Amino acid sequence: MAEKKTWGIVGGGVLGMTLALRLVQAGHKVTIYEAAEKVGGLTSSWKMDGIVWDKYYHVILMSDLNTRKILQEIGLKNDMQWVETKTGFYSGGKLYSMSNLIEFFKFPPINLIDKFRLGLTIFVASKIKNWQRLENIYVAEWLTKWSGKRVFEKIWLPLLKAKLGENYKNTSAAFIWTTIQRMYAARKSGLKKEMFGYMAGGYEKINQQFEQHLLVLGVTIHRNTKVTAIKKTADEKIELGSEKGTQIFDTVISTLSSQASVAIAGELTAQEKQKHNAIKYLGVICPSVLLKKAISPYYVTNITDGWPPFTGVIEMTALIDKKEVNGKHLVYLPKYVNPDDGLFDKDDAGLRKMFCDALFKMYPQITEEDIVFWGASKARVVFALPTINYSKSIPGIDTSIPNYYIVNSAQIINGTLNVNDTIQVAENKLKEILQTNG
């Protein structure tokens, strides 16, 4: 039997909790350090007019087998709700339904030939297995080749700019491949309908149950505890320093962003720090708006017009039961931006005016009087941009500090940033670590 060790996990998000679960199941002693008052990271929740729900929008697909396995293990499998949803497109100042083939062919902004090329592009991407070959092609180049210049400029370019800003110019075609792959996975086999899932009680319930499950198994969890330093000891153990003191571990895994993971480990080489710091992340400004009435029947409304300040419109109550939010209607208005974007420093009143004015323009039936709650969640570091040859340039999990590893969402190389792929990274990378450090 492998020697049982002490492990420190920096970060109590889904990735950190998954690592802790697998380690404690293997008999190791595990301690999680989480800087926030709650576990969950980007899946954490907040209060909106007395309602507790997710700060950022999340959905679970039937194909999210990693997520569903965790939910089963922590006793929440039967609390999942599955719903058929619809997709909208806002183009040329008008709202269109794009939830089936008939609606696709009726879509007025592009002609029949362009629709064929757009459909062909999506079909081709859905059939590609060797995603690595797309890593050395720019996404704009690949989409223009398959869809044509008109479709690229009318449909793809606004969507890319909304999600990536000007960073789309340096993004590989693997980005659109992963997006389309996940879109196809949302369609239930045979019925070809979008079947999305959510947890009754939201991620607040998942995170609380996950945390409780870990505590019962013997994991120690320090919340409100920011890790400040990682140092090696003379006997190749790890000294972890936090706001509450120091502790010695056999092994420490940081699940923080690449930049944050090297910032706390001053003994790493300059080359290591440079490689991790070179990873380019995008952040997000994500207003939550609780309304008295619905704005549309669509869970997701993609926007091809350039003037709205948000990436898209996520009408959460087109998916979840309105009872979850006391009969109100919950809308998210995400905008993805660079970590140094000035919007992060804009005051709440300024953000509210910018986003709500656009919302009222898109949906004239909604006025200020319909708003029950407004709040903007902000995260400067959310997902790593899949630049050209990303998988070849990303740093490994090992570091020059023996027994200090970095495992984070930047290591999602053939998927999108979502809970399911985050769990997959945790599972795969921990296996790599245990092969040499079990």
MOVENMO-V749651 format. One record per residue. RES is the residue in three letters. PHI is phi in degrees with one decimal (NA if undefined). BURIAL is 1 if it has 16 or more other ideal C-beta (glycine too) atoms within 10 Angstrom, else 0. Layout:
((RES PHI BURIAL) (RES PHI BURIAL))
This chain:
((MET NA 0) (ALA -64.2 0) (GLU -64.8 0) (LYS -85.6 0) (LYS -126.3 1) (THR -98.2 1) (TRP -126.1 1) (GLY -107.7 1) (ILE -115.2 1) (VAL -94.6 1) (GLY 111.8 1) (GLY -107.5 1) (GLY -79.5 1) (VAL -60.4 1) (LEU -63.4 1) (GLY -63.0 1) (MET -68.3 1) (THR -66.4 1) (LEU -58.2 1) (ALA -62.3 1) (LEU -60.6 1) (ARG -67.3 1) (LEU -69.8 1) (VAL -69.5 1) (GLN -64.9 0) (ALA -86.0 1) (GLY 96.6 0) (HIS -83.4 1) (LYS -97.2 1) (VAL -125.9 1) (THR -128.2 1) (ILE -103.6 1) (TYR -114.5 1) (GLU -123.9 1) (ALA -72.5 1) (ALA -83.2 0) (GLU -78.0 0) (LYS -127.0 1) (VAL -78.5 1) (GLY 121.3 1) (GLY 58.9 1) (LEU -70.7 1) (THR -97.2 1) (SER -71.0 1) (SER -121.9 1) (TRP -151.9 0) (LYS -95.1 0) (MET -129.6 1) (ASP 52.3 0) (GLY 84.9 0) (ILE -100.0 1) (VAL -102.6 0) (TRP -151.2 1) (ASP -62.5 1) (LYS -68.3 1) (TYR -122.3 1) (TYR -77.9 1) (HIS -140.1 1) (VAL -142.4 1) (ILE -115.6 1) (LEU -96.7 1) (MET -61.5 1) (SER -83.0 1) (ASP -80.3 1) (LEU -67.7 0) (ASN -65.5 1) (THR -63.5 1) (ARG -66.5 1) (LYS -67.1 0) (ILE -61.5 1) (LEU -59.8 1) (GLN -66.4 0) (GLU -64.9 0) (ILE -94.7 1) (GLY 87.4 0) (LEU -116.2 1) (LYS -54.2 0) (ASN -80.0 0) (ASP -93.9 0) (MET -73.2 1) (GLN -118.7 0) (TRP -116.0 0) (VAL -136.9 0) (GLU -82.1 0) (THR -116.8 1) (LYS -123.1 1) (THR -117.1 1) (GLY -115.5 1) (PHE -129.6 1) (TYR -107.0 1) (SER -143.6 1) (GLY 62.7 0) (GLY 78.8 0) (LYS -127.6 0) (LEU -103.0 1) (TYR -125.1 1) (SER -87.5 1) (MET -135.4 1) (SER -104.5 1) (ASN -155.5 0) (LEU -64.1 0) (ILE -61.2 0) (GLU -66.4 0) (PHE -60.9 1) (PHE -73.4 0) (LYS -88.2 0) (PHE -60.3 1) (PRO -68.8 0) (PRO -61.1 0) (ILE -129.0 1) (ASN -80.8 0) (LEU -63.1 0) (ILE -63.6 0) (ASP -65.5 1) (LYS -63.3 1) (PHE -61.6 0) (ARG -67.7 1) (LEU -64.0 1) (GLY -62.5 0) (LEU -63.7 0) (THR -59.3 1) (ILE -65.1 1) (PHE -63.9 0) (VAL -59.6 0) (ALA -62.3 1) (SER -69.6 0) (LYS -97.8 0) (ILE -70.7 0) (LYS -100.6 0) (ASN -87.9 0) (TRP -66.4 1) (GLN -60.5 0) (ARG -70.8 0) (LEU -82.0 1) (GLU -70.3 1) (ASN -103.7 0) (ILE -121.6 0) (TYR -68.7 1) (VAL -61.0 1) (ALA -64.6 1) (GLU -64.8 0) (TRP -67.8 1) (LEU -67.2 1) (THR -65.3 1) (LYS -60.3 0) (TRP -88.9 1) (SER -95.5 1) (GLY 91.3 1) (LYS -64.6 0) (ARG -62.6 0) (VAL -66.3 1) (PHE -60.4 1) (GLU -72.0 0) (LYS -83.6 1) (ILE -113.2 1) (TRP -69.7 1) (LEU -60.9 1) (PRO -60.4 1) (LEU -68.2 1) (LEU -64.6 1) (LYS -65.6 1) (ALA -64.4 1) (LYS -85.7 1) (LEU -118.6 1) (GLY 64.7 1) (GLU -72.7 0) (ASN -65.0 1) (TYR -58.6 1) (LYS -64.9 0) (ASN -109.2 0) (THR -95.1 1) (SER -82.9 1) (ALA -67.1 1) (ALA -61.6 1) (PHE -62.2 1) (ILE -72.1 1) (TRP -61.6 1) (THR -65.6 1) (THR -64.1 1) (ILE -69.6 1) (GLN -58.8 1) (ARG -70.2 1) (MET -62.0 1) (TYR -65.5 0) (ALA -65.6 1) (ALA -74.5 1) (ARG -94.6 0) (LYS -62.5 0) (SER -56.1 0) (GLY 90.2 0) (LEU -77.3 0) (LYS 55.4 0) (LYS -114.5 0) (GLU -75.6 1) (MET -110.1 1) (PHE -108.9 1) (GLY -125.1 1) (TYR -147.7 1) (MET -94.2 1) (ALA -58.1 0) (GLY 96.5 1) (GLY 69.8 1) (TYR -70.6 1) (GLU -58.2 1) (LYS -68.7 0) (ILE -61.5 1) (ASN -65.7 1) (GLN -63.2 1) (GLN -68.5 1) (PHE -62.5 1) (GLU -60.8 1) (GLN -63.2 0) (HIS -61.4 1) (LEU -66.4 1) (LEU -62.4 0) (VAL -62.8 0) (LEU -77.3 0) (GLY 106.3 0) (VAL -73.5 1) (THR -93.0 0) (ILE -125.0 1) (HIS -102.6 1) (ARG -92.2 0) (ASN 52.9 0) (THR -132.7 1) (LYS -86.2 0) (VAL -79.0 1) (THR -112.7 0) (ALA -156.8 0) (ILE -123.4 1) (LYS -136.3 1) (LYS -87.8 1) (THR -100.3 0) (ALA -62.3 0) (ASP -99.6 0) (GLU 61.9 0) (LYS -97.4 1) (ILE -118.0 1) (GLU -94.1 0) (LEU -103.0 1) (GLY -102.7 0) (SER -136.3 1) (GLU -64.1 0) (LYS -108.2 0) (GLY 121.3 0) (THR -119.6 0) (GLN -147.7 1) (ILE -99.8 0) (PHE -127.9 1) (ASP -67.9 1) (THR -144.7 1) (VAL -129.4 1) (ILE -118.9 1) (SER -96.0 1) (THR -106.1 1) (LEU -70.3 1) (SER -57.3 1) (SER -58.2 1) (GLN -64.6 1) (ALA -68.5 1) (SER -68.0 1) (VAL -85.5 1) (ALA -64.9 1) (ILE -87.5 1) (ALA -118.5 1) (GLY -63.8 0) (GLU -83.9 0) (LEU -65.6 1) (THR -71.9 0) (ALA -61.7 0) (GLN -65.4 0) (GLU -61.9 1) (LYS -60.7 1) (GLN -62.4 0) (LYS -66.9 1) (HIS -70.0 1) (ASN -69.7 0) (ALA -76.7 0) (ILE -68.3 1) (LYS -95.6 1) (TYR -107.1 1) (LEU -110.4 1) (GLY -109.0 1) (VAL -144.4 1) (ILE -106.7 1) (CYS -130.8 1) (PRO -67.7 1) (SER -109.7 1) (VAL -123.6 1) (LEU -98.8 1) (LEU -118.2 1) (LYS -79.0 0) (LYS -144.0 0) (ALA -73.3 1) (ILE -106.4 1) (SER -165.7 1) (PRO -90.4 0) (TYR -100.5 1) (TYR -68.0 1) (VAL -118.8 1) (THR -117.3 1) (ASN -79.2 1) (ILE -119.7 1) (THR -104.2 1) (ASP -77.3 0) (GLY -86.2 0) (TRP -81.9 0) (PRO -63.1 1) (PRO -78.7 1) (PHE -110.4 1) (THR -66.3 1) (GLY -166.6 1) (VAL -118.1 1) (ILE -109.4 1) (GLU -93.6 1) (MET -60.8 1) (THR -80.2 1) (ALA -83.2 1) (LEU -111.7 1) (ILE -84.6 1) (ASP -66.6 0) (LYS -61.7 0) (LYS -61.2 0) (GLU -63.5 1) (VAL -123.8 1) (ASN 55.3 0) (GLY 78.6 0) (LYS -87.5 1) (HIS -126.5 1) (LEU -104.9 1) (VAL -126.0 1) (TYR -106.6 1) (LEU -127.1 1) (PRO -73.5 1) (LYS -134.9 1) (TYR -91.7 1) (VAL -141.7 1) (ASN -67.4 1) (PRO -58.8 0) (ASP -99.3 0) (ASP -64.0 1) (GLY -63.9 0) (LEU -62.0 1) (PHE -65.5 1) (ASP -100.0 0) (LYS -72.4 1) (ASP -71.7 0) (ASP -62.3 0) (ALA -64.4 0) (GLY -65.8 0) (LEU -63.8 1) (ARG -60.8 1) (LYS -63.6 0) (MET -60.3 1) (PHE -77.5 1) (CYS -72.4 1) (ASP -59.8 0) (ALA -68.7 1) (LEU -62.4 1) (PHE -65.1 0) (LYS -69.5 0) (MET -70.3 1) (TYR -125.8 1) (PRO -60.8 0) (GLN -74.3 0) (ILE -100.0 1) (THR -128.5 0) (GLU -56.9 0) (GLU -66.8 0) (ASP -83.8 1) (ILE -83.0 1) (VAL -94.2 1) (PHE -148.3 1) (TRP -133.7 1) (GLY -161.7 1) (ALA -116.6 1) (SER -87.4 1) (LYS -132.7 1) (ALA -142.1 1) (ARG -74.7 1) (VAL -124.6 1) (VAL -121.4 1) (PHE -140.3 1) (ALA -82.1 1) (LEU -73.0 1) (PRO -79.6 1) (THR -75.5 1) (ILE -56.8 1) (ASN 54.5 0) (TYR -58.8 1) (SER -64.8 0) (LYS -85.9 0) (SER -103.2 0) (ILE -68.6 1) (PRO -64.7 1) (GLY -78.1 0) (ILE -84.2 1) (ASP -75.7 1) (THR -131.1 1) (SER -75.1 0) (ILE -88.7 1) (PRO -55.2 0) (ASN 73.0 1) (TYR -114.3 1) (TYR -122.8 1) (ILE -119.9 1) (VAL -129.6 1) (ASN -148.6 1) (SER -69.1 1) (ALA -64.0 1) (GLN -87.9 1) (ILE -78.7 1) (ILE -109.5 1) (ASN -135.8 1) (GLY -155.5 1) (THR -110.0 1) (LEU -73.6 0) (ASN -154.7 1) (VAL -61.5 1) (ASN -61.2 1) (ASP -70.8 1) (THR -65.2 1) (ILE -63.1 1) (GLN -60.8 1) (VAL -60.6 1) (ALA -59.0 1) (GLU -62.8 1) (ASN -68.3 0) (LYS -70.8 1) (LEU -66.0 1) (LYS -60.4 0) (GLU -61.6 0) (ILE -64.2 1) (LEU -69.1 0) (GLN -64.9 0) (THR -112.8 0) (ASN -140.1 0) (GLY -84.2 0))
